[in-house]
């Protein structure tokens, strides 16, 4: 799998593990030989980002019925399987927030993999309003929606990941005359914008649902480099300003040499 992109290799590994698990259930294997094989990490070069103007072009070029899905991905940074597994029961439009409580993978629902993936995300106002409109359209359009999913096929059934990419996302990119990138680029763009506006590593980790801040740094650490330089520049400006204005801590300087000598005199 060395010539495959990390995301593609990861999907192949997942399928392979599932095949071995089925073989165990059928009695052909005693254990899963791929159980402890880890998915390859994404390389910095594999992380595609888009500019805010490109995101807006993409949203405008998306068909009205699917516009909310693309907006949701761009404005929350959720993983695709989290988006496709989102149910209306886990959306609070009044408070403007969603609760990630299940994911949809290979047509089946699962709880989030880690506790940090099970999270609450506050929504920007524009997305909350779009969700309200989307819900109203969905009520009229759908024949059935037994799982009460926010994003479904035209008949109300759960969406298939590759269809979202090939039939919704990529055609929208083409109409917007944008370069071809993966759906995951929306998550990377979300993360990069949080970092660019100065959010802390813990905030970024929490919103992305990473298992640890270390994981966030492993993926996006290079984006924090510019922020650390700006932080040092702000520190320098603050120190120089404090020196010119007087004592840094709002206290008077220590006693002068003359006073010390007088105090120490017998």
N, C-alpha and C positions, 0 to 999 in steps of 0.2 A: 504493500500500500504506500510505499515511499513516494511514488509519483503523484499521488492523489492529494487534493487539498485536505487539510485537517478535518473540515466539516464532513466532506465526503467519506474520508477514511473512518470517521467516527460513526457515521450511519452504517457503513459496511460492517463495522465491528459489532454494532448493536444487533444487526440482522444475524450475524454469525453466532452470537451468543444465544439468541432466541432459538436458532436451529438446534444448537447443542442441547438447550434445555428441553426442547421437544423430544430429542433423541433419548434423553434421560427418562422422560415420562413414558416413552414407548419401550424402554428396556434395552436400547441399543448401546447406551453408554452408562458408565457408573459415576462419572463426574464431568463437569464442564471444563474442558481444557483452556477455554478462553476467559474463564471467570475473572482472573486477576490481570488480564490485559487492559491497560488503561488507554483511554482515547487520547490521540495526539493533541498537544496544545496548539492553539492558533498562533501563527507567527505574526509579527507586527505588519509585515507586508500583506498579510491576508485580511487585515482589518480595513474594510472600505468605509470611508466617511463621506457624508454629503454636506454641502453648505446649506444654511437655512433657506436661501433662495431656491435651491434645488428641491428641497423638501416641499416647499410651497408649490412649485411647478408640478411635482409628482402628485400631490393631493388634488390639485386642480385638474390634472389629466386623468384621474381615476374616475371610473363610472360612478354615478351617484349612489347606486346601491351598495357599492363596496368602499366608498370614500371613508366611511367611519372606521373601517378595519385598518386602512392605511394610516389614518390619523391616530388611531389608538396605538399602533405600533410605534409611530414616530414620537408621540407625546408621553408615552409611558415607558418605553424601552423594554417592554415585556418580550419574552421569548415567544416564538410562533405557537408552540404547543400550549403555552399558557393562555394565549389569546383565543385559540380555537376551543379551549376547554372552559372558557369563562361563561358562567351562567348568570342570568338576571338576578337570581337570589343573592349573588355576591357583588351586586352593583348598588350603591347608595347614591342615587342621583341628587337627592336633597342635600346630602353632605358633600357631594362631589368627590367620591372616592370609590375604589374597587378593592376587593379582597381576593387575593390569589389563593384558592383553596383546592383546585384540581387542574390537571392538565390532560390533554387529549393526544395520545400517541398510538399510531397504528390502529385507529378505530376504537380504542379502549380508554376509559378514564382511570386516572391514577392520582393519588395525592402527590403534592410536590415532593421532590426527592429529599430536600433538606428543610429544616425548620426555618432557615433564613429565606428559602424560596417561598415559604408560606408567609405572605406579607400583605401589608396594606399600602396602597398607593394613592396619594392625593392627585386629583385631576385638575388641569387648567380649565378655566371657565369655558373656553371655546370648545373643548372636547366634551364637556358635560352637556352643552347645548346640542352638539352633534349627536351624542348618544340618545338624547331625548327624541330628536327627529328620526333617528335610525329605528328606535323602538316603535314609534308611531307607524313608520312605513312597514316594518316587519309584521305588525299586527294585522295589517291589511293584506299583505302579500302572501304570507305563509299558509300552506295547507295544514301543516302540523309541525310541532316543535316539542317533541316529548321530553327532551332534556332541558328545555327552557334555556337554550344557548343564545348568547348575544349575537354570535356570528354563525350563520348556517348556510347551507345550499339553498337554492330557490324553493325546494320542497320542504325545508325545515330539518333536513338531516345534517349530522355533523360534517364539517368540511374536511377535505383531504388536503394535506400539506402541499403536495406537488401541484395540485390544481390552483391553490392560492398563489403559488409562485409563477406557474406557467400561464394561467388564464387571467390573473388579476394584476399581479405585481409587475411582471415583465412587459405586458402590453402597455401598462401605464407609463413605465420608463420610456418605452419606444415613442408613445404619443407625446411625452414631455421632452423628447429629444435629449435624453440623458444617457450616460454610459451605462452599460449593463453591470449591475452589481447584485449581490445576493440579498435576500429578504433580511438577513441578519444585519445588514448595513444600517438599517433603521435603529437597531439597538445600539450599535457602535456610535452612530451619530448622536443619539440621546446621551450616551455616556460622555462623549467628547464635549458636548455643549455644557453639561453639568460641570465638568472639570474646567472648561474655559471661563465659566462665570465665577469660579473660585470656590465651588462647593468642596467640603472636606472629603477625604477618602472614605470615612465612615458613612457619610451621607450617600455617596455614590454607591458604596457596597450595599447599603440597606435598600436603596431604590432598585438596584439591579437584582437583588436577591442572591448575591454571591455568598458562598459558605463562609468566607473570611475576607478581611481587608487585604490579606496577602494575595489571595486569588485576584482581587481587583487590581492590585499593583502589578501582578504578573502579566495581566492582559493590557492594562492601560497606564502602567507606570511611566512610560515614555512621554505621555501627555502631561504629566504633572511636572516635568522638568522645567517647562516655561513658567509655570506657576511658582515654583520655588525660586526662580531667578527674580520674579516680580516681588516675591515676599522679601527677599534679601534687599532689593532696591528700596522697598517701603521701609524696611528696618533702618537702612542707612539714612534715608531722608528723615525718619523720626528721630534718630540719634543726633544727627547734625542739627536738626531744628531744636532739640532739647538743649544742646550745648549752647546754641546762640541765645536761647530764651532764659537759660538759668539751670538750676539743679534739676536733674532728671526725675527725682522722686518727690519733688515739691518741698524738699528740706533745705535748710541753709547748709553751706559747706562746713566742714569740721573747723575747729578753732585754729587760728593762725599759729604760726611757729612761735611768735612772740608770746601769745597767750599760754601756749603749752609750757614754754620755758618759765614763765612767771609762776604757773601753777605748780611746776615741779620744784621750784626753788624752796629751800628750807625757810 
